[in-house]
Amino acid sequence: MKTESSVTETSQATATARALIPPLENGDTLTREEFERRYHAMPHVRKAELIEGKVYMPSPVRRKNHCIPENTMAGWLFTYRATTPGVSSGNNGTVRLDETNEPQPDADLRIEERCGGQSFISEDDYLEGAPELVVEIAASSAAYDLREKLKAYQRNGVREYIVWATFDKELYWFDLAAGADVRLAEDEHGVVRSQVFPGLWLNIPALLEDDSAGVLKTLQQGIASAAHQEFVQRLAKAAEENA
């Protein structure tokens, strides 16, 4: 049983060890290993990313232009996940892509490994490999989400990439499997349909007008489609074969 003094000594030793590790600085050039070492020594830092070997530490997050849009996208993905066994969604989780890229995307959707997905959860509870779909909330088209991060995601196998540029009031949905500049087209109603996740439909006009009910209504239509039902069956079959 640990005594109060031993707990205090352990805490002091941990604090001393952290003090000896250089802090993360915006713009640092680091390996992923060194990035993680410094990040772990700064538990007060909520978000830091390593993109193409460079450290990015975002400014304080605005509510209307980031928090609410992020919550909307996370809810959209969660609703799809709830009706699609074999897929998993998350938000603000570290993703180990390669030795110079460790982003922390605002949201992601992935096919589970047991169902043939390309990523997995590591023993220390981080996502290893590229999720099939990534979502980022950006201030504008000038953000690094549409430059360095897009290139890193494409090179590492992210298949679809959504960037919501909130100040510009524009949403980019890239088909990275087809090319860095290839965007999925909207139909006559402004709806975009995922090519990787059948039934994952997004009503762009409703989204940009903050019509959450309209966003979910369109998604429910996608979930009710025959393509989504077939996808669920394929996932179940893959899980059975890999059992």
Backbone bond lengths (Angstrom), bond angles and torsions (degrees), N, CA, C in turn:
res aa  C-N    CA-C-N  psi(-1)  N-CA   C-N-CA  omega(-1)  CA-C   N-CA-C  phi
1 M - - - 1.466 - - 1.520 109.46 -
2 K 1.306 116.57 130.87 1.457 119.85 -179.34 1.520 111.03 -77.11
3 T 1.320 115.57 135.48 1.457 120.38 175.98 1.515 109.18 -85.60
4 E 1.338 115.41 167.76 1.467 119.90 -179.99 1.516 110.76 -61.50
5 S 1.341 116.39 -36.81 1.462 119.82 -178.76 1.523 111.49 -69.16
6 S 1.360 116.90 -37.08 1.465 119.29 -179.79 1.518 111.03 -69.02
7 V 1.334 116.89 -36.65 1.459 120.87 177.07 1.516 109.90 -64.29
8 T 1.340 115.93 -41.78 1.467 120.54 179.16 1.517 110.94 -63.67
9 E 1.343 116.01 -42.48 1.463 120.49 179.70 1.531 110.87 -63.95
10 T 1.343 116.68 -40.00 1.464 120.46 178.77 1.518 110.87 -64.06
11 S 1.331 116.41 -42.80 1.464 121.13 179.32 1.515 111.01 -63.27
12 Q 1.342 115.76 -40.70 1.460 119.92 179.31 1.525 110.95 -66.31
13 A 1.335 116.26 -39.24 1.463 120.22 179.58 1.524 110.81 -65.70
14 T 1.342 116.00 -39.82 1.465 120.13 178.18 1.513 110.90 -64.04
15 A 1.337 115.91 -43.56 1.461 120.50 179.53 1.523 110.97 -63.51
16 T 1.345 116.39 -38.85 1.465 120.54 178.97 1.524 111.00 -65.63
17 A 1.344 115.96 -42.40 1.465 120.27 179.60 1.521 110.83 -62.55
18 R 1.334 116.43 -41.25 1.462 120.12 179.02 1.521 111.51 -64.94
19 A 1.332 115.51 -36.39 1.465 119.75 -178.24 1.521 111.67 -65.72
20 L 1.330 117.30 -23.91 1.462 121.37 -178.90 1.528 112.60 -84.27
21 I 1.334 116.58 -9.68 1.464 120.96 -179.57 1.525 109.17 -94.13
22 P 1.320 118.71 128.22 1.471 120.78 179.71 1.528 110.71 -58.37
23 P 1.323 118.07 143.25 1.464 120.28 179.23 1.525 111.78 -75.40
24 L 1.315 115.67 156.71 1.462 120.06 171.96 1.519 109.11 -70.04
25 E 1.303 116.36 138.53 1.461 121.78 176.46 1.524 108.49 -128.67
26 N 1.317 116.05 138.71 1.458 120.69 177.79 1.525 110.07 -57.46
27 G 1.334 116.86 126.40 1.458 120.48 179.83 1.512 114.81 97.01
28 D 1.349 117.80 -8.11 1.467 120.47 177.23 1.531 110.58 -57.67
29 T 1.320 116.67 147.53 1.462 122.35 172.90 1.521 107.59 -107.16
30 L 1.343 116.89 114.04 1.461 121.37 -173.22 1.528 111.43 -138.65
31 T 1.335 114.84 160.79 1.458 119.87 168.40 1.526 107.24 -79.45
32 R 1.315 116.95 165.10 1.459 119.13 179.18 1.530 111.16 -64.42
33 E 1.326 116.60 -37.93 1.460 120.59 179.99 1.527 111.24 -60.92
34 E 1.333 116.78 -46.26 1.460 120.27 -179.94 1.527 110.94 -69.81
35 F 1.326 116.28 -36.66 1.464 120.45 176.83 1.520 110.15 -58.46
36 E 1.334 117.71 -47.68 1.460 121.05 -179.62 1.525 111.36 -64.28
37 R 1.328 117.44 -38.94 1.466 120.95 179.91 1.529 110.63 -60.46
38 R 1.315 116.31 -45.01 1.464 120.06 -179.19 1.529 111.59 -72.65
39 Y 1.323 116.01 -37.87 1.468 120.45 -179.61 1.528 110.28 -63.57
40 H 1.331 116.90 -43.70 1.462 120.99 179.73 1.528 111.98 -64.30
41 A 1.322 116.63 -25.70 1.466 120.80 179.72 1.526 112.40 -83.42
42 M 1.331 116.43 -0.33 1.469 120.93 -178.93 1.533 109.55 -126.43
43 P 1.348 117.66 67.67 1.470 120.42 -175.87 1.527 114.19 -61.93
44 H 1.329 117.25 -17.25 1.465 120.17 179.14 1.528 112.38 -77.07
45 V 1.331 117.47 -15.13 1.467 121.29 -179.61 1.524 109.02 -83.20
46 R 1.328 116.49 121.58 1.459 121.26 -176.19 1.525 113.16 -81.69
47 K 1.332 116.86 -31.80 1.458 118.57 -177.01 1.515 111.44 -151.20
48 A 1.320 115.18 127.72 1.464 122.79 172.72 1.522 106.24 -147.68
49 E 1.317 116.51 144.84 1.457 120.79 -177.59 1.519 110.35 -131.52
50 L 1.319 115.27 150.39 1.464 122.03 173.15 1.523 106.84 -113.68
51 I 1.332 115.86 112.46 1.457 121.38 -178.19 1.523 109.04 -123.46
52 E 1.320 115.90 117.75 1.466 122.19 -177.72 1.529 110.88 52.68
53 G 1.349 115.52 40.12 1.454 121.31 176.58 1.515 115.19 81.08
54 K 1.330 118.15 1.53 1.464 122.06 -177.56 1.527 110.34 -113.21
55 V 1.337 115.92 137.91 1.460 121.54 -178.76 1.531 110.51 -83.07
56 Y 1.327 115.05 132.04 1.466 121.87 174.86 1.525 108.12 -121.94
57 M 1.318 116.47 126.26 1.460 121.98 177.86 1.526 107.39 -123.82
58 P 1.335 116.99 98.29 1.465 121.49 -174.52 1.521 113.43 -59.38
59 S 1.322 114.90 154.31 1.458 121.95 176.61 1.526 109.48 -70.17
60 P 1.345 117.91 168.91 1.468 120.04 175.56 1.526 110.91 -50.74
61 V 1.319 115.65 142.27 1.465 121.62 -172.11 1.529 111.70 -84.81
62 R 1.330 116.33 128.18 1.463 121.99 177.67 1.530 109.95 -79.78
63 R 1.330 115.63 147.64 1.460 119.27 -174.92 1.526 112.84 -75.20
64 K 1.356 117.69 -56.68 1.462 120.33 -175.11 1.520 112.62 -68.82
65 N 1.316 116.74 -34.84 1.463 119.84 -174.08 1.522 114.01 -97.29
66 H 1.339 116.89 -0.29 1.470 117.92 176.38 1.530 111.76 -141.78
67 C 1.332 117.50 -58.41 1.468 119.73 -173.66 1.526 112.62 -57.53
68 I 1.333 116.34 -49.84 1.464 119.59 -177.56 1.530 111.59 -67.51
69 P 1.340 119.64 -46.47 1.472 119.02 175.76 1.531 112.87 -58.62
70 E 1.326 116.54 -40.57 1.470 119.63 179.04 1.518 110.75 -62.87
71 N 1.328 116.75 -42.02 1.454 121.08 178.95 1.524 111.17 -63.21
72 T 1.329 116.16 -39.23 1.468 120.90 178.44 1.525 111.20 -61.95
73 M 1.334 116.54 -46.74 1.460 120.24 -178.78 1.524 111.55 -67.89
74 A 1.332 116.24 -37.87 1.465 119.58 178.37 1.526 110.29 -64.24
75 G 1.340 116.87 -40.21 1.461 120.40 178.29 1.518 112.35 -66.83
76 W 1.327 115.71 -37.54 1.475 121.28 177.22 1.525 110.14 -61.30
77 L 1.332 116.26 -46.97 1.464 120.24 -179.80 1.524 111.58 -68.59
78 F 1.339 117.24 -37.89 1.464 120.05 179.89 1.528 110.78 -63.44
79 T 1.329 116.21 -40.27 1.462 119.96 179.34 1.526 110.71 -61.50
80 Y 1.326 116.13 -40.68 1.467 120.09 177.42 1.527 110.17 -65.88
81 R 1.305 115.88 -45.02 1.473 120.66 -179.84 1.528 111.12 -59.26
82 A 1.346 116.95 -39.49 1.462 121.23 -176.22 1.519 112.58 -63.12
83 T 1.324 116.71 -22.64 1.470 120.65 -178.49 1.526 112.60 -112.24
84 T 1.335 115.46 10.54 1.467 119.48 -176.84 1.527 109.95 -133.21
85 P 1.329 118.53 80.94 1.464 120.66 178.71 1.522 111.04 -56.99
86 G 1.330 115.61 132.80 1.460 119.50 -179.45 1.510 113.66 107.52
87 V 1.340 116.97 -6.86 1.461 120.09 173.71 1.523 108.22 -116.88
88 S 1.311 115.70 157.32 1.460 121.70 -178.10 1.519 109.27 -138.06
89 S 1.324 116.59 138.97 1.461 121.05 177.86 1.521 109.57 -118.78
90 G 1.328 115.65 156.84 1.454 120.44 178.37 1.512 109.81 -156.67
91 N 1.312 116.31 170.37 1.462 119.29 175.75 1.524 110.58 -146.53
92 N 1.319 114.84 143.47 1.460 123.64 178.84 1.524 113.22 56.40
93 G 1.315 116.64 34.76 1.455 120.47 177.17 1.520 111.52 -103.77
94 T 1.322 116.13 143.55 1.462 121.12 178.32 1.527 110.84 -65.40
95 V 1.329 115.84 136.93 1.468 121.88 177.90 1.524 108.61 -124.64
96 R 1.314 116.88 120.19 1.462 121.36 177.26 1.525 108.76 -88.54
97 L 1.323 115.30 102.83 1.463 119.81 -178.39 1.516 112.21 -87.93
98 D 1.329 116.52 -54.14 1.464 121.78 178.39 1.522 107.78 -156.35
99 E 1.320 117.69 -167.69 1.464 120.77 -173.47 1.525 114.19 -72.13
100 T 1.328 118.14 -12.84 1.467 119.90 179.18 1.526 112.61 -123.99
101 N 1.329 116.78 11.00 1.463 119.61 -179.01 1.525 111.88 -138.84
102 E 1.322 115.07 117.96 1.460 122.02 176.01 1.532 108.28 -139.62
103 P 1.323 116.83 77.87 1.464 120.56 -179.38 1.525 112.02 -78.13
104 Q 1.298 115.35 170.65 1.459 122.98 176.79 1.533 106.91 -133.27
105 P 1.337 116.86 73.48 1.464 120.78 -172.44 1.521 113.43 -60.40
106 D 1.330 114.71 150.61 1.460 119.67 179.91 1.522 111.44 -63.36
107 A 1.319 117.70 -33.67 1.466 121.61 176.42 1.521 109.09 -159.46
108 D 1.319 115.49 155.45 1.466 119.51 176.87 1.518 109.80 -150.22
109 L 1.312 114.95 158.87 1.461 122.25 176.06 1.520 106.83 -135.92
110 R 1.321 116.25 130.42 1.457 119.69 -175.37 1.521 110.88 -138.31
111 I 1.325 114.80 153.07 1.455 120.93 170.68 1.520 106.52 -85.17
112 E 1.319 116.64 130.26 1.458 120.00 -177.97 1.527 110.67 -64.36
113 E 1.327 115.11 150.31 1.464 120.65 -176.45 1.524 111.50 -57.63
114 R 1.322 116.91 -38.29 1.472 120.66 -178.51 1.530 112.38 -65.33
115 C 1.325 115.85 -16.77 1.468 120.71 179.84 1.521 112.19 -107.09
116 G 1.339 115.86 14.17 1.455 119.78 177.44 1.509 115.31 96.78
117 G 1.332 117.61 13.16 1.458 120.87 179.49 1.515 112.75 -70.87
118 Q 1.332 116.24 165.70 1.462 121.48 -173.93 1.525 113.88 -100.56
119 S 1.328 117.95 3.69 1.465 121.16 178.78 1.524 109.34 -128.22
120 F 1.334 115.99 166.73 1.462 120.03 -179.99 1.528 109.79 -151.16
121 I 1.334 115.44 162.88 1.460 121.32 178.42 1.525 108.19 -91.44
122 S 1.327 116.95 125.23 1.463 121.37 -178.06 1.529 111.02 -74.48
123 E 1.326 116.07 169.64 1.459 120.85 179.55 1.523 111.73 -62.55
124 D 1.342 117.25 -29.42 1.463 119.63 178.10 1.530 111.88 -95.14
125 D 1.344 116.28 19.75 1.464 123.31 169.17 1.525 114.98 70.45
126 Y 1.325 116.35 39.08 1.465 121.10 172.33 1.528 108.48 -118.53
127 L 1.315 115.79 155.44 1.458 119.66 177.30 1.519 109.36 -81.95
128 E 1.321 116.23 125.42 1.463 122.69 178.75 1.526 108.38 -109.49
129 G 1.318 116.47 129.86 1.452 120.70 -178.13 1.519 111.32 92.33
130 A 1.318 115.27 174.83 1.466 120.65 -173.44 1.523 112.56 -90.53
131 P 1.332 117.75 125.28 1.463 119.02 169.96 1.525 108.87 -66.18
132 E 1.305 116.96 154.17 1.468 119.57 -176.97 1.533 112.37 -65.94
133 L 1.336 117.24 -34.06 1.467 120.77 -179.21 1.521 110.01 -133.52
134 V 1.323 115.85 136.23 1.465 122.13 179.09 1.522 109.04 -126.91
135 V 1.336 115.96 142.05 1.466 122.32 176.81 1.520 109.25 -122.17
136 E 1.323 116.30 132.25 1.462 121.82 174.61 1.529 109.08 -128.06
137 I 1.330 116.06 141.16 1.459 122.31 174.16 1.519 107.00 -101.54
138 A 1.326 117.06 121.61 1.466 121.61 -177.15 1.522 109.70 -122.68
139 A 1.333 115.97 154.89 1.463 119.67 177.77 1.523 110.64 -68.48
140 S 1.328 116.12 -46.40 1.460 119.73 -177.01 1.519 109.90 -153.74
141 S 1.319 115.74 179.77 1.462 121.01 -179.83 1.523 112.01 -69.44
142 A 1.338 116.96 -9.72 1.465 120.05 179.33 1.523 112.07 -84.02
143 A 1.322 118.11 -6.59 1.458 121.81 -175.95 1.529 111.80 -68.26
144 Y 1.337 115.77 155.46 1.466 120.36 -179.50 1.521 112.19 -67.44
145 D 1.327 117.55 -14.15 1.462 120.73 175.82 1.525 111.42 -59.78
146 L 1.335 116.74 -28.76 1.464 121.15 -178.76 1.518 112.71 -99.79
147 R 1.324 116.71 7.19 1.464 119.58 179.30 1.533 109.49 -125.46
148 E 1.324 116.16 -95.39 1.463 120.22 -175.59 1.531 112.55 -59.44
149 K 1.315 115.86 -43.18 1.464 118.52 -176.47 1.529 111.61 -68.00
150 L 1.316 117.16 -38.53 1.464 120.85 177.53 1.525 110.31 -58.61
151 K 1.335 116.28 -45.46 1.467 120.40 -179.61 1.527 111.26 -62.86
152 A 1.336 116.00 -42.13 1.465 119.83 -179.40 1.523 111.05 -65.42
153 Y 1.319 116.68 -42.08 1.460 120.28 178.85 1.529 110.96 -63.37
154 Q 1.321 117.02 -44.84 1.463 119.39 -178.68 1.527 111.24 -64.01
155 R 1.319 116.81 -45.61 1.458 120.57 -177.35 1.528 111.96 -62.12
156 N 1.322 116.66 -30.96 1.458 120.48 -176.67 1.527 113.99 -94.61
157 G 1.335 117.29 4.18 1.457 118.97 170.54 1.511 117.94 101.87
158 V 1.343 118.50 6.94 1.465 118.92 172.17 1.528 107.05 -62.38
159 R 1.310 117.48 129.43 1.472 120.12 -172.55 1.526 113.11 -90.48
160 E 1.321 117.00 -35.99 1.463 120.74 176.70 1.526 109.15 -133.48
161 Y 1.320 115.70 142.42 1.465 121.09 -173.23 1.525 109.21 -138.40
162 I 1.323 115.74 121.09 1.462 121.74 179.17 1.525 109.49 -108.52
163 V 1.317 116.17 128.69 1.461 121.75 173.22 1.523 107.62 -123.94
164 W 1.325 116.11 120.76 1.459 121.31 177.10 1.520 107.34 -101.70
165 A 1.336 116.11 105.50 1.467 121.99 178.27 1.527 107.29 -86.80
166 T 1.324 116.40 95.62 1.461 120.77 -168.46 1.528 113.89 -68.40
167 F 1.328 118.34 -39.91 1.463 119.59 179.20 1.529 110.83 -66.65
168 D 1.328 116.37 -36.07 1.467 121.09 179.65 1.527 112.54 -80.08
169 K 1.344 115.59 -11.39 1.468 121.55 -176.38 1.533 110.92 54.85
170 E 1.316 114.48 49.54 1.463 120.21 179.26 1.522 110.06 -139.56
171 L 1.317 115.71 144.15 1.460 120.94 177.20 1.523 109.44 -119.49
172 Y 1.318 115.45 129.13 1.470 122.75 177.96 1.531 107.85 -106.99
173 W 1.316 116.52 126.59 1.468 120.56 175.73 1.526 106.41 -123.09
174 F 1.325 114.96 103.78 1.463 121.00 -175.29 1.525 111.69 -92.96
175 D 1.317 115.04 140.76 1.461 122.43 170.32 1.527 105.85 -97.44
176 L 1.335 116.67 83.09 1.464 120.52 -173.95 1.519 112.42 -64.97
177 A 1.323 117.07 -24.08 1.464 119.39 177.80 1.525 110.85 -66.13
178 A 1.335 116.24 -23.70 1.467 120.93 -179.31 1.519 112.51 -97.42
179 G 1.343 116.85 -16.17 1.460 119.91 -179.45 1.512 111.43 147.55
180 A 1.343 116.31 152.84 1.462 121.11 -175.50 1.522 113.09 -64.71
181 D 1.321 117.57 -25.36 1.463 121.25 -176.97 1.526 113.10 -103.73
182 V 1.321 117.26 7.25 1.464 120.62 -176.57 1.528 109.95 -91.37
183 R 1.332 115.84 120.01 1.457 121.01 178.90 1.527 110.17 -109.56
184 L 1.325 115.64 142.37 1.460 119.83 175.60 1.524 108.72 -69.18
185 A 1.314 116.31 138.89 1.461 121.08 -175.92 1.526 111.72 -86.25
186 E 1.327 115.41 147.21 1.458 121.89 173.59 1.527 109.05 -82.50
187 D 1.331 116.92 150.14 1.461 119.39 173.40 1.529 109.28 -84.62
188 E 1.322 117.09 -172.53 1.462 120.33 -176.12 1.524 113.37 -65.12
189 H 1.331 116.98 -14.91 1.465 121.18 178.65 1.533 112.23 -100.80
190 G 1.314 116.21 4.38 1.457 119.64 -179.67 1.514 113.84 81.07
191 V 1.322 116.74 20.58 1.466 121.52 -178.61 1.527 109.96 -99.76
192 V 1.334 115.41 134.10 1.466 121.50 175.48 1.522 108.00 -109.32
193 R 1.326 116.35 138.15 1.462 121.65 -178.24 1.526 110.06 -117.30
194 S 1.310 116.07 128.08 1.461 120.78 178.07 1.520 110.66 -62.98
195 Q 1.336 115.42 141.75 1.461 121.25 175.18 1.524 111.49 -90.53
196 V 1.322 116.47 -18.79 1.466 121.72 -178.21 1.523 111.30 -93.78
197 F 1.326 116.24 -37.22 1.464 122.04 -178.22 1.536 109.41 -116.69
198 P 1.325 117.89 89.27 1.463 120.89 179.68 1.533 111.40 -53.64
199 G 1.316 115.53 134.62 1.462 120.59 -179.39 1.514 113.93 92.88
200 L 1.322 117.72 -11.01 1.464 120.74 177.97 1.529 107.48 -83.94
201 W 1.308 114.89 91.30 1.458 122.27 -176.85 1.524 109.62 -107.66
202 L 1.333 116.33 140.32 1.467 120.82 179.69 1.525 110.11 -127.28
203 N 1.324 115.29 121.67 1.457 122.56 177.59 1.529 107.91 -85.32
204 I 1.325 117.03 99.64 1.462 121.44 -174.67 1.531 112.65 -63.27
205 P 1.342 120.38 -48.50 1.465 119.43 178.61 1.530 112.57 -56.83
206 A 1.334 117.13 -42.50 1.464 120.38 179.28 1.525 110.62 -64.42
207 L 1.321 116.31 -40.93 1.462 120.42 179.91 1.523 111.20 -61.57
208 L 1.327 117.07 -48.32 1.459 121.13 -176.47 1.522 112.45 -70.64
209 E 1.332 116.84 -20.01 1.464 121.21 177.22 1.528 111.83 -94.60
210 D 1.336 116.60 8.17 1.466 122.83 -179.12 1.529 111.82 58.93
211 D 1.312 115.71 36.01 1.460 122.00 177.17 1.530 108.28 -95.96
212 S 1.318 116.08 81.57 1.467 120.76 -176.03 1.523 111.72 -62.29
213 A 1.331 116.43 -37.35 1.466 119.83 179.33 1.525 110.40 -63.00
214 G 1.334 116.26 -39.75 1.458 119.99 178.24 1.515 112.06 -66.14
215 V 1.343 116.41 -37.94 1.465 121.10 177.66 1.525 110.07 -61.63
216 L 1.335 116.67 -46.64 1.460 120.43 -178.13 1.529 111.95 -70.68
217 K 1.329 117.06 -33.52 1.467 119.80 178.06 1.527 110.76 -61.93
218 T 1.333 115.98 -44.65 1.467 119.92 178.74 1.522 110.96 -65.39
219 L 1.326 116.84 -40.37 1.463 120.33 178.51 1.524 110.58 -61.89
220 Q 1.325 117.17 -41.80 1.466 120.12 179.48 1.527 110.97 -62.26
221 Q 1.322 116.67 -34.37 1.466 119.84 176.04 1.528 110.26 -64.36
222 G 1.321 116.05 -39.85 1.459 119.79 177.51 1.515 112.05 -65.73
223 I 1.328 115.72 -41.44 1.461 120.78 -179.93 1.528 111.15 -64.81
224 A 1.324 115.94 -29.49 1.470 120.36 179.95 1.526 112.84 -82.28
225 S 1.332 117.36 -4.12 1.464 120.86 -176.98 1.527 111.80 -73.14
226 A 1.319 115.03 156.83 1.466 120.68 177.93 1.522 110.94 -64.09
227 A 1.334 116.70 -34.13 1.468 120.62 -179.37 1.520 111.01 -62.38
228 H 1.346 116.47 -37.84 1.466 119.18 179.01 1.522 110.82 -68.40
229 Q 1.319 116.71 -41.46 1.466 120.01 179.43 1.528 110.91 -62.06
230 E 1.314 116.48 -39.90 1.466 120.73 178.11 1.527 110.86 -65.57
231 F 1.330 116.33 -37.64 1.461 120.96 178.82 1.526 110.60 -64.34
232 V 1.320 116.86 -43.88 1.465 121.13 178.09 1.529 110.18 -59.40
233 Q 1.309 116.69 -40.44 1.467 120.75 178.93 1.529 111.28 -65.96
234 R 1.335 116.63 -39.35 1.469 120.15 178.63 1.527 110.69 -64.72
235 L 1.320 116.49 -40.73 1.464 120.21 179.05 1.528 110.54 -63.99
236 A 1.321 116.30 -42.51 1.465 120.54 179.81 1.528 110.81 -63.58
237 K 1.316 116.44 -40.57 1.464 120.55 178.85 1.523 110.84 -65.25
238 A 1.340 116.91 -41.63 1.464 120.69 179.23 1.522 110.82 -64.10
239 A 1.333 116.39 -40.46 1.464 120.32 179.08 1.523 110.77 -63.81
240 E 1.314 116.18 -39.24 1.466 121.00 179.32 1.526 110.92 -66.08
241 E 1.323 116.30 -41.02 1.463 120.38 -179.29 1.528 111.79 -68.97
242 N 1.332 117.05 -29.91 1.466 121.12 -178.49 1.522 113.37 -91.83
243 A 1.338 116.44 -1.95 1.469 120.36 -177.66 1.526 110.84 -66.82
